[in-house]
Amino acid sequence: MSVRSYFKRKAKTSLIVSTLSISFLLVLLGVVALVIMETSNLVNVVRENAEVQVFLSDDASNLDILALSKQISASGYAKNLRYVSKDDAKRILTEDLGEDFVDFVGYNPLKASLVLQLKSKYASSDSLYTISHFIKQNAMVTDIRYHQLLFDTINKNIKIFTFIGFGICAFFLILSLILIHNYIKLALFAERFLIKSMQLVGATKQFIRKPYLIRGLWQGFFAGLIASLLLIGLLFWINENVANLNTLLNFNDLAILFSVIFALSMLTTIFSSLLATNRYLNADIDELY
């Protein structure tokens, strides 16, 4: 085996190894992002399941209730709205107590109500106060009740989760960028003499860099493709054997994630290839040994 064939084979092997290594790093980063996205969606579901009860006066007509329901449903803050009549309220409370309380009271003291579930971004103390004040302006509304402590606890935990989640994601992102750069640098290390030889025979830096930048682009593309396929396979496996993540992770979430993986992979490999080639182009011959 000639020296040229040896270095060519070594460079090819280094390129394949670095591409696979980058793919596995992207998979790790993708898993972290999936966990954070899944948890974020779960938190939003919890916020949207918290209920606000709008109690109505006994003399409110069906047309008045229908008009108020349409007004609330047409607003930007309503996720879901349902009507609970006096009889429905009586039935629910009777089931909870295990006995008919009307037999002791002699009448049904409960009021009809509209049960409102807010969109996640409106489930905060400030928004709840504004929304409650607006709904209370309707003459048929007697009271509005919601678990303030529950909303406050949820929002407090969301802030903590957001801080920790971004911290973890930032850590893995920086770690991945550093490792990917090192993989690219090591892959080009096997070709450092070839890069320097082309420069010594008169090739311009731009001419020497161009094929390595193109190769870095394709390397990033294939690394992103492999990582995306592995993540899709992992999601299918989890969906079939562990839990149905599709209930929370929708197509848009996954499309954004895979787009970020491809963009991050290609941009990082191109930039790292540029830095590595510049390093060997600007190095002295003795520094290459």
N, C-alpha and C positions, 0 to 999 in steps of 0.2 A: 504493500500500500504506500502510495506516494505521500509526501508531506502535505501537498495541496488537498488530496482526497481526505486525508486524516482531519485537517482543519475544517473542510467543508462538511464532513460527516458530524464532527463535533459541534459545529455551529447549528446544523439542522436539529440535532438532538437537543441542544440547549434551547432552541426556539420552541420545540414541541413541549418540553418540560416547563418552560416559562409560561406558555399559553395555558397549559392545564393548571398550573399553579395559580395563575390569575383567575381562571374560571372558578376554582374552588374558593378563592378569596371572595369573589363576587357572590357565590352561593351563600357563604357565611354572612356577608353583608345583607344579602337579600332575605335570609331567614330572620335576621335581627329586625329588618324593616317590616317584614310580614307580621312578626309578633307585635311590634309597636302599632301597626295599622289595625290589626285585629283587636288589640286591647282598646285602642281609640274608638273603634266602631262599637265595641261592647259598652264603653262608657256612654257613648251617644245614645245607645238603645236604652240604657238605664235612665238617663236624663229624660228621654222622650216618653218613658213609661210612668214617670211621676205625674200625678193627677192634680188638677185644679178644679174644685167643685164650685159651680156658680148656682146658688140657690135662688129659686123663683117664687114669687108671691102666689098665693092660692087663687087669686082672681085673674091671673095671666091667661089670656085666651090662646088657643092653638095657633092662631094666625100671628099673635105677638111672639110666641115662642119660636115659631118657624122663621119669622123675620130676624130675630136675634141670632138664631142658629146660622142663618145664611150670612149674616154680617160677620160673625166670628169666623166661620169657615172660609170666607173670602179674604180674611186678613192674612198677612204674611207670617204670622206667628203660630197659627194653628196647625198642628200635625194631625190630630184626630179629635173628633167631637161626637159625643153621643148623648142622647136624651134619656134621663131616668125619671120615670113618673113616680107619683106618690105610692102607687101600688107596687111598682118595681122596688122602690126603696124599702117598703114594708116587707116584701118577700126576702130581700137580701139580708135585712137585719134579723128577721125571724130565723133564717137559716144559720146566721152567725150565733144567735143566742140559743138556738135549739128549742125555742118555744115561742108561741104567738104572744107578743107583748100587748097587743091591742085588747086582749081579754082582760088585762089588768088595768090598762089606762082608760079603756072605753072608747077611744077614737084613735085615728092615725095622726100623730103630731108631725110626722115627717113631711118635708117639702119636696116638690119636684125640683130637679136640678139638671144642669148641663155639665157633663164631665169633660173637661178640656185637657188634652195632652199637647204640650208645646213642642215646637221644633227645638232641637238641641241648643242652638245658639241663643235662644230666647229664655232658656231655663236658668236664669240668673236672678239674683235678688233685685237688681235695678229694673230689669225688664219685667219681672213679675209685679213690681209695684206700679209701673206705668200701665201695664195691661190691666191689672185689677182696677186701677183708678178709672180707666177708660170704660170698662164694662159696667162698673158701678153707676155710671151716669144714666144707664137705662133704668126707667122707673120700675120695671117688673123685677129687677134684681134686688133681693133682700140682703144677701151676704155672699162673700167669696172666701173660701177656705182652702188652704194648702199647707203642706208640712214644710214650714220655713226651715226647720232644722235639717230635714232631709235634703232640701235643695242646697243649703249651705254646706252640708257635709260632702255632697257629691261634687260641688264646685271646688271645694278645698282640696279634695283628693285628686281632682282633675289637674289642678295647678301643680301638685306634687308630682303626679305621673308625667305631666308634660315636661317638667324640669329634668326629671330622671331619664325619661325617654329620649329627649334631645341630647342629653349628656352621653348616654350609651351609644346612640347613633353617631354622634360626632366622634367619639373615641374609635369606634370600629371603622368609620370612614377615613379618619386620619391614618390609622394603622394600615388599612388596606392600600391607601395611596402610597405610603412609604414602602410597603412590601412589593407592590406592583412596580414601583420605580426601581427597586433593587433587582427584581427579576429581569426587567428589561436591560438594566445595566450589566448584569451577569451574562445575559444572552449575547449582548454585543461585545462583551469582553473577549469572547473567542474569535472575534473578527477585528480586533483592534489593529493587528499588523496589516491586514488587508486595507483597512481605512487609511492608515498612515502611508502605506505603499502607493495608493492612488493619489494621495496628496503630494508625495515626493516626485511622482512622474508628471505633475503639472495639472491634475484635475482640480477644479474649483471646489470650494467648500459646499456651495449650493448643489453642484452636480453629485458630490459624494453623499450629501445628506438625503437627497430626494428618494432614492430607492429604500432607504431605511425608514423614512417617514411613511412611505406608502406601505411598507411591510408592517410598520407599527399600527397603521390604520386597519389593515386586514387582520392583524393579530388581535387587536382590540375587538373587532367585529366577531371573529370566531370565538374568542373568549366569552364575550357577552352572549353569543348564541348558545354555547355549551352551558353557560350558567343559567340562562333562561329555560332551556330544556330540562335541566336538572331540577330547577325550582318547580316547573310545571309538573314533572313526574312526582316530586315530593308532595305537592298539593293534592294530586290525584290519589296518592297512597294514603295521605292523612284523611282525605275525604272518604275513602272507602274503609279505612281500618281504625281511625281514631275519632274524628269528629267532622261534622259537616261545616267546613269553614265558608262554603259558598253562601251561607245565610247572612254573613256579615261582610265578606270580601266580595265586592262586585267587579264587573268587567272593567270599569273605569279605574278602580284602584290598582288592579293588576296591570292594566295597560300603562299607567303612569309609572309603576314600579319597574317594568321591563324596559320602558323607554329610558328611564334614569340609568339603569344598569348598562344598556348599550352606549349611551352618551358618555357615562363615566368611564367605561372600559376603553372606548376609542380615544377620547380626549387624553386620558392618562397615558396610554401607550404611545400616542403621538408625541406628547410633551416629553415623556421620559426618553423616547428615542432621540429627540432633538437634543436633550441635555447630554445624553451619553455620547452621541456622535461628536458634539462640540467638545466634550471633554477629551476625547482621543485625538481630535483634529488639532487641538491647542496644546497637547502634551508633547514633551520632548521624546525622542526615541528611547532614551534611558528609562523614562518613566513607564514605558510600556512593558518592561521586563519585570 
